[in-house]
């Protein structure tokens, strides 16, 4: 099964909305920690349980996207990871995973940036 993830960028006045749609987040145990990650954005976090690992993952994802946007490297960084850009939608068709890690969520997230 193929998974199409998208990042949608919308600008309205001083506000920028980044919407992440259908982003697979996987989990695996490493020692006493649970690692949450997505290979499609090279974002990783960890915690003692899945809920906290996913919460931490969301925080890290927000920081990564915000900083890349502010620095003007969002599109180039996504392209390096295999994402394709078309107007305000950037998407990647993810091949089915054949590893043994557990898919814990297809993430949907909206990040609103206030520009000065």
N, C-alpha and C positions, 0 to 999 in steps of 0.2 A: 504494500500500500504506500503510495506516495503522499507526501504532506507538503502543501504549499503554504509557506509562512510569508507574512507581509509586514512591512513597516510603512505606515502611511504618514506623510508629513503635510500638515495643513497650517498655513500662515494666515492670521487675521489680525491686522493692526499690530499691536505690541505683544501678541500672543502666538505661540507656536505650539501645535499639538502633534505629538508623536504617538501614533497608535501601533502597538505590536499585536499582530493577530496570528493565532495558530502556531506559536513558537514551542517546539517540543522541549521540555525540561526533563532530564533524566536524573536518576539517583543511583548511587552505589555506596556500599559500606566500605570505609577505609579505616581499619582499626576500630576505635570506639565512636567514630564520627560518621555521619551521613553526608556525602558530597552531592550537591545539586549542580547540574551543569547543562549547558547546551553547546554542542560543537559548532553550531551555526553562527554563533556570535563570540565564541571563545570566552564565555562568561562562566565563572565557577564560584561556588560558595560552599560552606559547610557548617554543620551544627550537630548537636547530639541527637536530634530526631528530624523526621521528614518535614514536619510543620515549620520548625525553626529554620531548617536549611532552605526551604522554599521562601520564607519571609526574608532571609538574608539574601537569597538569590535576587528577589525583586528589588531590594535596595541597591545591590551591586549593579544590576541591569540599568536602573534609573540613573545612577551615577555615570556609567559608561556612555549611555546614550546622550545624556545632557552634556557631558564634557566633550564628546566627539562633535556634537552639534555646535556648541559654543566655539570650539577651535576650528570649525570648518572642515573637519576630517570625517564626518559621518558617511558621506557617499563613497569616498575613496576607501575608507576602512571596510565598508560593507562589500564593495566590489572586490577587494583583496580576499574576502572570505567566500566569494562565489555568488554574491547577490547580484541581481540584474535590476537596473533602474529604468523606470518608464514614467515620465511626468512626476507626480508626487508620490508614486507607489514604488517601493523597492521590494522585490520578492525573491525567494529562493525556493526551488523545488527540491525538497529533501528526499534523498533516497531512503527506502525503508531500512531501518536499523537492523543489523544482524547480530548485534552484541547482546550480552545477557543482562545489561543494566535495565532498570525498570523505568518506563515512561511514567512520570508522576503527574504530568500536567501538560496540556497544550495551552500555553499561556496567552491570555488576552490582557493587555495593559495599555492604559493611556497616560501619557506624561505631558503636562502642560507647563511650558516655559514662559515666563514673563520677561520680555526683552526691554531693556532700558533705552 
